[in-house]
Amino acid sequence: MGVTAVLLLVVAKVWQYLGNVPLLPIEFTLPAVLLGIGLALGIAAISALVHRLWPAYRRSADFYLQLVIKPLIWPDLIWLGLLPGLSEELLFRGVMLPALGLNPLAVVLSSLLFGVLHLSGAQQWPYMIWAIVVGGILGTTALVTGNLLIPIVAHILTNFLSGFLWKWSNGTKWPESN
């Protein structure tokens, strides 16, 4: 997870430098943070519904979450939120959207590439489809608001929530206190 985050950050910075691409602005405001939190809760709710109604997605998501989250201990969930949330948003929404024209086509292209990043095998295509949809939501939010903070907050919280809920629902025990 850490290596992937660093690689994505390097790609973003190299693309930004070589392409002379301005980073989408990050504006720290209370409304932006609240919108990011609301977006994360909405994505989590939709994900839970899709998980319940689409068996292929359920199998795909459970496989992916088992692979990524099972080895993590509870405090690692903070990193699960932060590392991909920051690095993926900086690349896919922060640099890629402006580089591709900051328009609906750029949202579609960046969302497709975001989905491909989440494809860990041929059987994981439903998870990739979900990642494309989430990428579209995050990209549209970035495009409409012009503020990269909103998809960053949403992505971090969505990853953290999915990790927390998966560990909790799969009976992973809290660490023992001494």
Phi, psi and chi 1 to 4 in degrees:
 res  aa     phi    psi   chi1   chi2   chi3   chi4
   1 MET       -  -44.6 -179.7  171.8   43.6      -
   2 GLY   -65.7  -41.6      -      -      -      -
   3 VAL   -64.7  -44.0  171.5      -      -      -
   4 THR   -61.0  -43.5  -57.9      -      -      -
   5 ALA   -60.1  -44.0      -      -      -      -
   6 VAL   -64.5  -43.8  168.9      -      -      -
   7 LEU   -60.4  -44.0  -72.6  172.7      -      -
   8 LEU   -64.4  -38.7  -67.4  176.1      -      -
   9 LEU   -65.1  -40.7  -74.2  172.7      -      -
  10 VAL   -63.3  -45.3  167.4      -      -      -
  11 VAL   -59.4  -44.4  168.5      -      -      -
  12 ALA   -61.2  -46.3      -      -      -      -
  13 LYS   -68.5  -39.9  -67.4  -46.9  -75.6  178.5
  14 VAL   -64.8  -45.5  167.7      -      -      -
  15 TRP   -61.0  -44.2 -170.4   -8.7      -      -
  16 GLN   -61.7  -42.7 -171.7  179.9   14.2      -
  17 TYR   -71.4  -53.0  177.0   75.9      -      -
  18 LEU   -68.6  -34.4  -66.7  178.3      -      -
  19 GLY   -91.3   -0.8      -      -      -      -
  20 ASN    51.8   47.9 -162.6   23.6      -      -
  21 VAL   -97.8  125.4  177.7      -      -      -
  22 PRO   -75.3  140.2   27.2  -32.2      -      -
  23 LEU   -71.5  137.1 -176.8   67.4      -      -
  24 LEU   -56.7  135.3 -165.3   67.6      -      -
  25 PRO   -60.2  146.8  -20.5   30.0      -      -
  26 ILE  -114.7  107.6  -60.4  173.3      -      -
  27 GLU  -112.5  112.4  -61.2  172.1   15.9      -
  28 PHE   -81.6   99.7  -71.8   88.0      -      -
  29 THR  -133.4  155.0   65.0      -      -      -
  30 LEU   -60.8  -45.2 -178.5   58.8      -      -
  31 PRO   -59.6  -36.6  -25.8   34.6      -      -
  32 ALA   -66.0  -44.0      -      -      -      -
  33 VAL   -62.8  -45.3  170.9      -      -      -
  34 LEU   -63.9  -39.6  -66.6  175.2      -      -
  35 LEU   -64.4  -40.7 -174.6   54.5      -      -
  36 GLY   -61.4  -42.4      -      -      -      -
  37 ILE   -64.3  -46.0  -68.6  168.6      -      -
  38 GLY   -61.9  -40.3      -      -      -      -
  39 LEU   -62.9  -43.6 -167.4   57.1      -      -
  40 ALA   -60.6  -44.0      -      -      -      -
  41 LEU   -64.4  -39.1  -66.1  174.3      -      -
  42 GLY   -65.0  -44.6      -      -      -      -
  43 ILE   -63.2  -42.1  -69.9  168.9      -      -
  44 ALA   -63.1  -40.5      -      -      -      -
  45 ALA   -66.5  -44.0      -      -      -      -
  46 ILE   -64.3  -40.9  -65.0  167.0      -      -
  47 SER   -60.3  -42.8  177.3      -      -      -
  48 ALA   -62.1  -40.2      -      -      -      -
  49 LEU   -66.5  -46.6 -176.8   61.8      -      -
  50 VAL   -62.3  -40.3  170.9      -      -      -
  51 HIS   -59.4  -39.4 -170.1  -90.0      -      -
  52 ARG   -74.9  -36.4  179.4  169.8  -64.6 -154.2
  53 LEU   -95.3  -19.4  -62.1  175.9      -      -
  54 TRP  -118.4   99.1 -173.3   17.1      -      -
  55 PRO   -57.2  -38.1  -23.4   31.9      -      -
  56 ALA   -64.6  -40.1      -      -      -      -
  57 TYR   -66.5  -41.5  171.2   73.0      -      -
  58 ARG   -57.4  -47.7 -177.4  172.0   44.0 -106.8
  59 ARG   -62.8  -43.8  -73.9 -172.5  -62.2  -84.0
  60 SER   -64.8  -47.9 -179.6      -      -      -
  61 ALA   -65.0  -42.7      -      -      -      -
  62 ASP   -62.9  -40.1  -72.8  -15.1      -      -
  63 PHE   -62.0  -48.4  174.1   83.3      -      -
  64 TYR   -63.4  -45.8 -173.8   81.8      -      -
  65 LEU   -67.7  -36.1  -64.7  172.5      -      -
  66 GLN   -60.6  -45.6  171.3   94.1    8.7      -
  67 LEU   -64.2  -44.3  179.8   72.8      -      -
  68 VAL   -86.6  -42.5  172.2      -      -      -
  69 ILE   -95.8  -32.5  -63.2  171.6      -      -
  70 LYS   -54.2  -44.0 -174.3  174.9 -177.8  178.3
  71 PRO   -70.5  -12.6   -2.9    8.9      -      -
  72 LEU   -81.0  145.2  -58.5  179.1      -      -
  73 ILE   -92.1  164.1   59.2  174.2      -      -
  74 TRP   -50.1  -47.7  -75.4   97.6      -      -
  75 PRO   -62.7  -24.0  -23.0   32.7      -      -
  76 ASP   -64.1  -19.2  -69.6  -20.0      -      -
  77 LEU   -62.9  -25.6  -64.5  179.2      -      -
  78 ILE   -62.6  -45.1  -66.7  168.0      -      -
  79 TRP   -68.3  -34.7  -63.1  114.2      -      -
  80 LEU   -59.8  -34.5  176.6   72.9      -      -
  81 GLY   -77.4  -49.7      -      -      -      -
  82 LEU   -70.1  -51.4  -73.8  173.0      -      -
  83 LEU   -62.8  -57.0  -67.5  175.5      -      -
  84 PRO   -67.9  -37.2  -15.8   26.2      -      -
  85 GLY   -59.2  -43.8      -      -      -      -
  86 LEU   -75.2  -52.3  -73.1  170.1      -      -
  87 SER   -66.5  -43.1   62.6      -      -      -
  88 GLU   -67.7  -39.1  -68.1  173.2    8.3      -
  89 GLU   -69.3  -39.0  -70.4  -48.9  -48.7      -
  90 LEU   -61.7  -40.7  -74.9  172.0      -      -
  91 LEU   -76.2  -58.9  175.0   59.3      -      -
  92 PHE   -74.3  -36.6  -69.5   97.6      -      -
  93 ARG  -105.0  -37.5  -93.4   58.0   76.9 -179.5
  94 GLY   -73.4  -40.9      -      -      -      -
  95 VAL  -107.9  -46.2  173.4      -      -      -
  96 MET   -64.0  -44.3 -164.9  175.9  -68.5      -
  97 LEU   -58.8  -50.9  -78.2 -179.2      -      -
  98 PRO   -63.3  -37.0  -21.9   31.7      -      -
  99 ALA   -66.2  -32.5      -      -      -      -
 100 LEU   -92.1    0.8  -63.3  174.9      -      -
 101 GLY   118.8   -2.5      -      -      -      -
 102 LEU    48.8   55.0 -150.7   55.5      -      -
 103 ASN  -144.6  176.5   56.3   39.6      -      -
 104 PRO   -57.7  -36.3  -29.4   37.4      -      -
 105 LEU   -63.4  -39.0 -179.9   58.8      -      -
 106 ALA   -62.6  -37.7      -      -      -      -
 107 VAL   -63.4  -45.1  170.4      -      -      -
 108 VAL   -62.3  -48.6  169.6      -      -      -
 109 LEU   -63.6  -45.4  -67.8  173.6      -      -
 110 SER   -66.4  -33.8   67.0      -      -      -
 111 SER   -68.1  -40.7  -60.5      -      -      -
 112 LEU   -61.7  -44.7  -71.3  170.4      -      -
 113 LEU   -67.0  -36.3  -68.0  170.9      -      -
 114 PHE   -61.6  -41.8 -178.1   71.4      -      -
 115 GLY   -63.4  -43.9      -      -      -      -
 116 VAL   -59.9  -37.8  169.1      -      -      -
 117 LEU   -57.7  -31.5  175.6   71.1      -      -
 118 HIS   -92.5    6.6  -69.6   81.3      -      -
 119 LEU   -89.4  109.5 -178.9   63.4      -      -
 120 SER  -104.2    9.4   59.4      -      -      -
 121 GLY   164.6  163.5      -      -      -      -
 122 ALA   -58.8  -33.3      -      -      -      -
 123 GLN   -74.2  -10.0  -61.1  -63.6  -33.3      -
 124 GLN   -93.9   14.0  -64.6  -53.1  104.5      -
 125 TRP   -57.4  -35.8   66.5  -92.9      -      -
 126 PRO   -64.0  -35.2  -23.9   35.6      -      -
 127 TYR   -67.5  -36.8 -164.7   78.9      -      -
 128 MET   -63.3  -42.5  179.7 -171.1   75.8      -
 129 ILE   -59.4  -45.0  -61.8  -62.9      -      -
 130 TRP   -61.6  -42.0  175.2 -115.2      -      -
 131 ALA   -63.6  -35.9      -      -      -      -
 132 ILE   -63.6  -43.6  -69.2  168.9      -      -
 133 VAL   -62.4  -47.4  169.3      -      -      -
 134 VAL   -63.4  -41.1  170.7      -      -      -
 135 GLY   -58.8  -38.7      -      -      -      -
 136 GLY   -65.0  -41.1      -      -      -      -
 137 ILE   -64.6  -47.7  -67.1  168.0      -      -
 138 LEU   -66.4  -40.6  -64.3  172.9      -      -
 139 GLY   -66.3  -41.9      -      -      -      -
 140 THR   -63.4  -40.6  -60.1      -      -      -
 141 THR   -61.7  -44.7  -59.3      -      -      -
 142 ALA   -62.8  -42.5      -      -      -      -
 143 LEU   -64.5  -46.6 -179.8   65.7      -      -
 144 VAL   -70.5  -41.4  168.0      -      -      -
 145 THR   -89.8  -24.0   65.5      -      -      -
 146 GLY    69.2   16.8      -      -      -      -
 147 ASN  -125.4  112.2 -171.6   -8.0      -      -
 148 LEU   -68.7  -19.7 -173.4   58.1      -      -
 149 LEU   -60.8  -36.4 -178.5   68.2      -      -
 150 ILE   -63.8  -52.4  -61.9  165.0      -      -
 151 PRO   -66.9  -28.5   11.8  -19.5      -      -
 152 ILE   -63.1  -50.9  -72.4  173.2      -      -
 153 VAL   -60.6  -44.8  168.4      -      -      -
 154 ALA   -61.8  -43.5      -      -      -      -
 155 HIS   -67.2  -45.8 -162.6  150.8      -      -
 156 ILE   -59.3  -48.9  -70.6  170.2      -      -
 157 LEU   -68.3  -38.0  -74.7  177.8      -      -
 158 THR   -61.6  -46.5  -60.9      -      -      -
 159 ASN   -62.7  -44.9  -76.8    6.1      -      -
 160 PHE   -62.2  -47.6  177.0   79.5      -      -
 161 LEU   -61.4  -44.3  -82.7  172.7      -      -
 162 SER   -64.3  -40.0   66.3      -      -      -
 163 GLY   -65.3  -45.8      -      -      -      -
 164 PHE   -61.1  -49.7  179.7   87.0      -      -
 165 LEU   -65.2  -37.7  -67.4  172.3      -      -
 166 TRP   -65.7  -46.4 -172.7   88.6      -      -
 167 LYS   -62.6  -43.2  -83.9 -170.0  129.6    6.6
 168 TRP   -66.0  -45.9 -177.9   58.4      -      -
 169 SER   -72.4  -18.4   67.9      -      -      -
 170 ASN   -99.0   16.3  -76.0  -80.0      -      -
 171 GLY    72.5   21.1      -      -      -      -
 172 THR   -70.4  126.4  -55.4      -      -      -
 173 LYS   -77.5  149.6  -65.0 -171.3 -171.5  -61.4
 174 TRP   -67.1  153.1  -67.4   94.9      -      -
 175 PRO   -64.2  144.5    4.7   -5.8      -      -
 176 GLU   -71.6  139.1  -62.1  -70.7  -34.4      -
 177 SER   -96.0  146.2   58.2      -      -      -
 178 ASN   -92.7      -  -66.0  -30.4      -      -
